[in-house]
Amino acid sequence: MRLCELKEKDVINTCTCKKIGCVVDLEFDKKSCHVTALIVSQGIHFFNLFCNDELVIPWRCIKQIGPDVILVDLPGQS
């Protein structure tokens, strides 16, 4: 899967059943070249000019990547 495909998906917290935001970037481990986290924008997007907050979601918290959404398990996130 490509980053451009991930950016089209909404990120949903399964603990609160609320939308967190949209994927804006990925974090990689330099040694293993594995993805370690998704970086999600919680703000309003307008050509990436207005971005309030970014949330780093560790890969271990991702439960499922579906055709339209990414489900994550973040108990402490409201």
Helices and strands as residue ranges (DSSP letters): H 3-6, E 10-13, E 18-28, E 35-41, E 54-58, G 59-61, E 62-65, E 69-72
